């Protein structure tokens, strides 16, 4: 714990996240998680995974050996393409080996374990370079790809939470807006922060950078950025990617406590 002399003004100290949490969070009266921003990941490959899936379906309909071989290859491309786009979108390094890539996808919490197991079995089949697949195998491959793309589509279509506050709800600042019968006045003298006591978490999709802003009594106490190698980066991104208003974590103390436990992990 820091004493009052140590935390007197922002100009005298820059706190890290552990110091901030230890000093202030236990005194919050009503922890909450307040959603602020949602953005969609974008595809960076010239051919999208869904296009590869359509190619695989067309190949499957041909039904001959040539079509089945191509269908299995395009199913593989669809999975590889989606995995690469997800990892790139979250700013994560893309390992050379596919199992390591899939481990990161699993850690992000985007896909149910049963789908991951199906993909592993499918990939094992695809690793046989000269294997001539039968109709049933290619049908299974297309079904697995359809499941996988469907399970991960929301980060591209609906987006992920890219910014939110975890804060003491009772410390909410005035909005800075005054309304009369004829006009609305925005008062720029009001505090710039939503809460006077809290942590603002943001993921900048342009530079793929995860950061925290630590605020206490409307003073910035610290600004933290996370490296790709930080062991908390993927858990935080997983938390953000599954965070929405309907999920029970938003606007709740449970969501706030889960976030704090990730950030404050030893």
URTA-V580581 format. One record per run of one state. SS is the DSSP state (H for helix, E for strand, L for the rest). FROM is the first residue (numbers start at 1). TO is the last residue. If there is no record, write none. Layout:
SS | FROM | TO
SS | FROM | TO
//
This chain:
L | 1 | 9
H | 10 | 12
L | 13 | 16
H | 17 | 27
L | 28 | 30
E | 31 | 39
L | 40 | 48
H | 49 | 62
L | 63 | 64
H | 65 | 89
L | 90 | 97
H | 98 | 107
L | 108 | 112
H | 113 | 126
L | 127 | 134
H | 135 | 152
L | 153 | 153
H | 154 | 157
L | 158 | 159
E | 160 | 168
H | 169 | 171
E | 172 | 172
L | 173 | 176
E | 177 | 179
L | 180 | 183
E | 184 | 186
L | 187 | 194
E | 195 | 195
L | 196 | 196
E | 197 | 204
L | 205 | 208
E | 209 | 216
L | 217 | 218
E | 219 | 226
L | 227 | 230
H | 231 | 241
L | 242 | 252
H | 253 | 263
L | 264 | 266
//
